[in-house]
Amino acid sequence: MADDLVIQRATELERIVFSQDRDFLVEAKRCQEDGIRFSGVVYGHQLMVQIGECIRDLELIATLGEPQEFENRVQFLPF
């Protein structure tokens, strides 16, 4: 599925997207620049964050984060 469709569908479902795909950052930036609302992207570079760190940080987001805190933003992992 194309990145723009993933962001669109996630926004419809009010879900934040986690990705390790750099191209996804390009799509999120395009949305920001064009004023297109999206529910948020969490990005973890494959070589910069270990899977255990991703899981820990994603769990923090899921349990302590509020969806509106991530709207129209890109959050980079690790914290």
C-alpha positions as CSV (number, residue, x, y, z in Angstrom):
1,M,0.0,0.0,0.0
2,A,1.3,3.5,-0.8
3,D,2.6,5.6,2.1
4,D,0.0,8.3,1.5
5,L,-2.8,5.7,1.7
6,V,-1.4,4.3,4.9
7,I,-1.3,7.7,6.5
8,Q,-4.8,8.5,5.3
9,R,-6.2,5.2,6.6
10,A,-4.4,5.5,9.9
11,T,-5.9,8.9,10.3
12,E,-9.4,7.7,9.5
13,L,-8.9,5.0,12.2
14,E,-7.3,7.5,14.6
15,R,-4.1,5.5,14.8
16,I,-0.5,6.5,15.0
17,V,1.8,4.8,12.5
18,F,5.1,3.2,13.4
19,S,7.6,2.9,10.6
20,Q,11.3,2.3,9.9
21,D,10.9,3.4,6.3
22,R,12.6,6.7,5.5
23,D,10.3,7.3,2.6
24,F,7.5,7.4,5.1
25,L,9.1,10.5,6.7
26,V,8.9,12.2,3.3
27,E,5.2,11.6,3.2
28,A,4.7,12.9,6.7
29,K,6.7,16.0,5.9
30,R,4.5,16.5,2.8
31,C,1.4,16.3,4.9
32,Q,2.9,18.9,7.3
33,E,3.9,21.3,4.6
34,D,0.5,21.0,2.7
35,G,-1.5,21.3,5.9
36,I,-3.0,17.8,5.6
37,R,-4.1,16.5,9.0
38,F,-2.6,13.1,10.0
39,S,-2.7,11.2,13.3
40,G,1.1,11.0,13.7
41,V,4.1,9.0,12.8
42,V,6.6,7.3,15.1
43,Y,9.9,6.6,13.3
44,G,12.7,4.4,14.4
45,H,15.8,4.2,12.2
46,Q,16.8,0.5,11.7
47,L,20.4,1.1,12.5
48,M,19.9,3.6,15.3
49,V,17.4,1.9,17.6
50,Q,17.3,-1.8,18.7
51,I,14.0,-3.7,18.7
52,G,13.9,-3.8,22.5
53,E,14.1,0.0,22.6
54,C,11.4,0.3,20.0
55,I,9.1,-2.0,22.0
56,R,9.8,-0.1,25.3
57,D,9.2,3.3,23.7
58,L,6.1,2.2,21.8
59,E,4.7,0.8,25.0
60,L,5.2,4.2,26.7
61,I,3.4,5.9,23.8
62,A,0.5,3.4,24.0
63,T,0.1,3.6,27.8
64,L,1.0,7.2,28.6
65,G,0.5,9.2,25.4
66,E,-2.6,10.9,24.2
67,P,-3.5,10.7,20.5
68,Q,-3.7,14.5,20.1
69,E,-0.1,14.8,21.3
70,F,1.1,13.1,18.1
71,E,-1.3,14.7,15.6
72,N,0.6,16.1,12.7
73,R,3.9,15.2,14.3
74,V,6.8,12.8,13.7
75,Q,8.2,11.3,16.9
76,F,11.7,9.8,16.5
77,L,12.8,6.8,18.5
78,P,14.6,6.2,20.8
79,F,13.4,8.8,23.2
